[in-house]
Amino acid sequence: MDSKLWDGIVQYPAEFVEQYIAKGYWLGLSMSHFLNDCVRKYADHCAIICGAESLRYSELKQKVDQFAVYLAKKGYQAGDNLVIQLPNITEFFIAYFASIHLGMRPIMSLPAHRHAELSHFIQQTEAKLYICADHYLGFDYRTQARTCQQRCPSLKQVIVVGDDAEEFDAWPDTSSFSNQYVAEPAISARHVAFFQLSGGSTGTPKLIPRTHDDYLYSVRASAEICQLDAKSKMLMVLPVAHNFSLSSAGSLGLFYAGGTLVLAKDPSPNTCFNLIEKYQISHVALVPALAAKWLATVQQGAHNIFADLKLLQVGGARLADALARQLIEEYGCRLQQVFGMAEGLVNYTRYNDSIETIIATQGSRISPGDEIKIVDDADQELAIGQVGHLLTRGPYTIRGYFKADAHNSKAFTKDGFYRTGDLVRMTADGNIIVEGRSKDQINRGGEKIATEEVEQVLNQHPQVIQSALVSMPDEMLGEKSCAFIQWRKSNEDPSLTRLSMQLRQYVKNAGLATFKIPDYIELVDDMPYTALGKIDKKTLRQRLVTKH
């Protein structure tokens, strides 16, 4: 059994295991122990509100135990893999905790993933079970399940949550198992608890193995940094399976503190503003695109929900300084920037940071055990303040993707540092400032343009809601740049030609090199987004190819 659980996993070296245990980062406790401890401390507190349903911690634990009995009776056991692809509903947490209790390893698929990605996850892990909704936001997941069954011999069962499972198994009524219990198998807290997915936009996401020990450390530390307590009420807007939503501090951090999680069926301002007011929500996490959309709704006359919140977290992508300043200074928002990755390292601005630090940086690392290097193209460390590639290793950063030896040889250094792909600089007091992605560059005739640098300038224009700079092919230069602009409309909107001249002059006046001035400007009513809530630049590039 033990060899099966380690198959395809890059383990932490023994000397680091000893170090992380000695320093108290790793406690040797499982996810099941974590949930049991939450229930012991907060049994009668409200854990989850989803629509008209609410569950106390003790009731959540009962449903988890019953579903674990169901899975055990179906023959599932430690080392078996499954895919959970559910929207923000209570069944996600029941399936998540119950499968992990059995030693199964869920793959945390997002609702936006489709059959090509799902089939890849299932085939790579030989997953036996797929749990999905019948439909969500107009998409029929049962059709996807049929395709996956045809392509994946390992997939033995599909469980569908919803009113119509069709030929698949419906989410079971487990009330008859109320007096039964299945014991947690003898697995180590250093075994993989579940798999998350990489945020890469250039291909099929890679599987990120997260252990009980490493993940629970980040949960505990994040909950303390975010000052969550039993009175905290968190609105879950982003996909509940995402790392940001689970542990930064997310739902698990909230459970650790005994707070209440309110699940939003969709991220629209209309839905979420009502929930914030109804439940007196204290904490919300958004990506920058959603923050901009919510702010636009407030500016149109909606109630200023930003002033109601104890804390608004923004992460997943670089938050424009201008938007951060506007949220804080004009709308009284208590803001926390979050910069991290599902592979590990997470940085937060702190409650006692200056306003300028919160506006202009993406915060500092969770742990003194987080080792950070900022290096040049030759892996030579750079001085404080210089922009370079971010490398990291630490007590909750993985040492390798699942069954990806060739990729791991490029993504990790020989001494175990993860190459994040981010271009950053560090301030003298240890805060990170994200300057872009090393892969998100435009090579304009040999001159390299970090797209986020230009976007930061464009986003400061008072009429720009948000921008995205992408490359477009050019016969002479190889690549030129095009800025997609979401424009704040007014009564006297200029023509596209005049607007293009105005914005290009604006970038020039900001002092950027002339080669960084966008060659073209395109207007969009709204940006396309990836499954992780980031602007989908791949789609924008395809639009250019089609148009030109």
Secondary structure as GFF3:
##gff-version 3
##sequence-region A 1 548
A	DSSP	alpha_helix	2	6	.	.	.	ID=ss1
A	DSSP	alpha_helix	14	22	.	.	.	ID=ss2
A	DSSP	alpha_helix	31	42	.	.	.	ID=ss3
A	DSSP	beta_strand	46	50	.	.	.	ID=ss4
A	DSSP	beta_strand	53	56	.	.	.	ID=ss5
A	DSSP	alpha_helix	57	73	.	.	.	ID=ss6
A	DSSP	beta_strand	81	85	.	.	.	ID=ss7
A	DSSP	alpha_helix	90	101	.	.	.	ID=ss8
A	DSSP	beta_strand	105	108	.	.	.	ID=ss9
A	DSSP	alpha_helix	115	125	.	.	.	ID=ss10
A	DSSP	beta_strand	129	133	.	.	.	ID=ss11
A	DSSP	beta_strand	135	136	.	.	.	ID=ss12
A	DSSP	beta_strand	139	140	.	.	.	ID=ss13
A	DSSP	alpha_helix	141	151	.	.	.	ID=ss14
A	DSSP	beta_strand	157	161	.	.	.	ID=ss15
A	DSSP	beta_strand	169	170	.	.	.	ID=ss16
A	DSSP	three_ten_helix	175	177	.	.	.	ID=ss17
A	DSSP	beta_strand	192	197	.	.	.	ID=ss18
A	DSSP	beta_strand	207	211	.	.	.	ID=ss19
A	DSSP	alpha_helix	212	225	.	.	.	ID=ss20
A	DSSP	beta_strand	233	236	.	.	.	ID=ss21
A	DSSP	alpha_helix	243	247	.	.	.	ID=ss22
A	DSSP	alpha_helix	250	257	.	.	.	ID=ss23
A	DSSP	beta_strand	260	263	.	.	.	ID=ss24
A	DSSP	alpha_helix	269	279	.	.	.	ID=ss25
A	DSSP	beta_strand	283	286	.	.	.	ID=ss26
A	DSSP	alpha_helix	288	299	.	.	.	ID=ss27
A	DSSP	three_ten_helix	305	307	.	.	.	ID=ss28
A	DSSP	beta_strand	311	314	.	.	.	ID=ss29
A	DSSP	alpha_helix	321	325	.	.	.	ID=ss30
A	DSSP	pi_helix	326	330	.	.	.	ID=ss31
A	DSSP	beta_strand	335	340	.	.	.	ID=ss32
A	DSSP	beta_strand	346	348	.	.	.	ID=ss33
A	DSSP	alpha_helix	355	360	.	.	.	ID=ss34
A	DSSP	beta_strand	364	365	.	.	.	ID=ss35
A	DSSP	beta_strand	371	375	.	.	.	ID=ss36
A	DSSP	beta_strand	388	393	.	.	.	ID=ss37
A	DSSP	alpha_helix	405	411	.	.	.	ID=ss38
A	DSSP	beta_strand	418	426	.	.	.	ID=ss39
A	DSSP	beta_strand	432	437	.	.	.	ID=ss40
A	DSSP	beta_strand	441	444	.	.	.	ID=ss41
A	DSSP	beta_strand	447	450	.	.	.	ID=ss42
A	DSSP	alpha_helix	451	458	.	.	.	ID=ss43
A	DSSP	beta_strand	464	474	.	.	.	ID=ss44
A	DSSP	beta_strand	478	487	.	.	.	ID=ss45
A	DSSP	alpha_helix	496	509	.	.	.	ID=ss46
A	DSSP	three_ten_helix	514	516	.	.	.	ID=ss47
A	DSSP	beta_strand	520	524	.	.	.	ID=ss48
A	DSSP	alpha_helix	537	547	.	.	.	ID=ss49
###
